[in-house]
Amino acid sequence: MSKSTGQQREENEKKRRYQQLTKKKRPNPPIVLNSVKAFVIGGLISTFGQFLMNFYVSIGFTKEQAGNPTVATLIFISALLTGLGVYDNIAQFAGAGSAVPVTGFANSITSAALEHRSEGLVLGVGGNMFKLAGSVIVFGVVAAFFVGLIKTLIRMI
């Protein structure tokens, strides 16, 4: 049976009043503090990446070559910290600052893999860790294609 128009209006009014009440009682997020924490932690992660790059240059890599082991090291450390449960605490404190592209991406893939490991290596870990990563990888490939296409067209002109 359907409700009468009067009952529906009354329910809608109750929902509207409830939403207004919860909006009034909800604490305001500390936007400035969250922004500062994100900036500082993101900057520290990036500074650590620069330190790693300088280290690889100092042991004989060129600046161009040092980027690959730097990224690999950041990914390894991020995945290790995720596996140990430390990265989640960092992310809880830093918010968006911990989502520096390489470390945040490694964290998201490792988290998905750990979450689904009970389902097996192939269907659990392999199948689920790329659900999130798949869209990122596709976007990266498509963006790289268009950037390469534009660069080629500019050179032709």
C-alpha positions as CSV (number, residue, x, y, z in Angstrom):
1,M,0.0,0.0,0.0
2,S,1.2,3.5,-0.8
3,K,1.3,6.3,1.8
4,S,-1.1,9.2,1.5
5,T,0.2,12.5,0.3
6,G,-0.2,13.9,3.9
7,Q,1.9,11.1,5.4
8,Q,4.6,11.6,2.7
9,R,4.8,15.4,3.4
10,E,5.0,14.7,7.1
11,E,7.9,12.2,6.6
12,N,9.7,14.6,4.2
13,E,9.3,17.4,6.8
14,K,10.8,15.2,9.5
15,K,13.7,14.3,7.3
16,R,14.3,17.9,6.4
17,R,14.2,19.0,10.1
18,Y,16.6,16.1,11.0
19,Q,19.0,17.1,8.3
20,Q,19.0,20.7,9.5
21,L,19.6,19.6,13.1
22,T,22.5,17.4,12.2
23,K,24.0,20.2,10.1
24,K,23.8,22.5,13.1
25,K,25.4,20.0,15.4
26,R,28.1,18.8,13.1
27,P,31.5,20.2,14.2
28,N,33.3,22.3,11.6
29,P,36.4,20.6,10.2
30,P,39.7,22.3,11.1
31,I,40.4,23.2,7.4
32,V,43.5,25.4,8.1
33,L,45.1,22.8,10.4
34,N,44.4,20.0,8.0
35,S,45.8,22.0,5.2
36,V,49.0,22.8,7.1
37,K,49.4,19.1,8.1
38,A,48.9,18.0,4.5
39,F,51.4,20.6,3.3
40,V,54.1,19.7,5.9
41,I,53.8,15.9,5.6
42,G,53.6,16.0,1.8
43,G,56.6,18.3,1.8
44,L,58.5,15.9,4.1
45,I,57.8,12.9,1.8
46,S,58.9,14.9,-1.2
47,T,62.0,16.1,0.6
48,F,62.8,12.5,1.5
49,G,62.4,11.7,-2.2
50,Q,64.9,14.4,-3.1
51,F,67.3,13.2,-0.4
52,L,67.1,9.7,-2.0
53,M,67.7,11.1,-5.4
54,N,70.7,13.0,-4.2
55,F,72.0,9.9,-2.6
56,Y,71.7,7.9,-5.8
57,V,73.5,10.7,-7.7
58,S,76.3,10.6,-5.1
59,I,76.9,6.9,-5.6
60,G,77.4,7.3,-9.3
61,F,74.0,7.6,-11.0
62,T,73.4,10.5,-13.3
63,K,70.5,12.8,-12.5
64,E,68.5,11.2,-15.3
65,Q,69.2,7.7,-14.0
66,A,68.6,8.5,-10.4
67,G,64.9,9.0,-10.9
68,N,64.2,5.3,-11.4
69,P,65.8,3.9,-8.2
70,T,64.3,6.9,-6.2
71,V,60.8,6.0,-7.3
72,A,61.4,2.3,-6.7
73,T,62.7,3.0,-3.2
74,L,59.7,5.3,-2.4
75,I,57.3,2.6,-3.6
76,F,59.1,-0.1,-1.6
77,I,59.1,1.9,1.6
78,S,55.4,2.9,1.1
79,A,54.4,-0.7,0.5
80,L,56.4,-1.9,3.5
81,L,54.9,0.7,5.8
82,T,51.4,-0.1,4.5
83,G,52.0,-3.8,5.2
84,L,53.2,-3.0,8.7
85,G,50.2,-0.8,9.3
86,V,52.3,2.4,9.8
87,Y,51.3,4.2,6.6
88,D,47.6,4.2,7.6
89,N,48.5,6.1,10.8
90,I,50.5,8.6,8.7
91,A,47.6,9.0,6.3
92,Q,45.2,9.5,9.2
93,F,47.3,12.3,10.6
94,A,48.4,13.9,7.3
95,G,45.3,13.5,5.2
96,A,45.9,14.5,1.6
97,G,49.6,15.1,2.3
98,S,50.2,11.4,2.4
99,A,48.7,11.0,-1.1
100,V,51.9,12.2,-2.8
101,P,51.4,10.4,-6.1
102,V,54.0,7.6,-5.9
103,T,53.6,6.8,-2.2
104,G,49.8,7.2,-2.2
105,F,49.4,5.0,-5.2
106,A,51.7,2.3,-3.7
107,N,49.7,2.5,-0.5
108,S,46.4,2.0,-2.3
109,I,47.6,-1.0,-4.3
110,T,49.2,-2.6,-1.3
111,S,46.1,-2.0,0.9
112,A,43.8,-3.6,-1.7
113,A,46.2,-6.6,-2.1
114,L,46.3,-7.1,1.7
115,E,42.6,-6.8,2.1
116,H,41.9,-9.5,-0.4
117,R,44.7,-11.9,0.3
118,S,42.4,-14.5,1.9
119,E,40.7,-15.0,-1.5
120,G,44.0,-16.3,-3.0
121,L,46.9,-14.9,-4.9
122,V,45.4,-14.8,-8.3
123,L,41.8,-13.9,-7.8
124,G,42.2,-12.2,-4.4
125,V,45.5,-10.2,-4.6
126,G,46.0,-10.0,-8.3
127,G,42.4,-9.4,-9.2
128,N,41.6,-6.8,-6.6
129,M,44.7,-4.7,-6.3
130,F,44.3,-3.5,-9.9
131,K,40.6,-2.5,-9.5
132,L,41.8,0.8,-8.2
133,A,45.0,0.9,-10.1
134,G,43.4,0.0,-13.4
135,S,41.7,3.3,-13.8
136,V,44.9,5.2,-12.9
137,I,47.0,3.2,-15.3
138,V,44.5,3.6,-18.1
139,F,44.4,7.4,-17.5
140,G,48.2,7.5,-17.4
141,V,48.5,5.6,-20.7
142,V,45.9,7.7,-22.5
143,A,47.3,11.0,-21.1
144,A,50.8,9.9,-22.3
145,F,49.4,9.0,-25.7
146,F,47.9,12.5,-26.1
147,V,50.9,14.3,-24.8
148,G,53.1,12.3,-27.2
149,L,50.7,13.0,-30.1
150,I,50.7,16.8,-29.3
151,K,54.5,16.8,-29.0
152,T,54.8,15.1,-32.4
153,L,52.4,17.4,-34.0
154,I,54.2,20.5,-32.7
155,R,57.5,19.1,-34.0
156,M,56.0,18.7,-37.4
157,I,54.9,22.3,-37.6
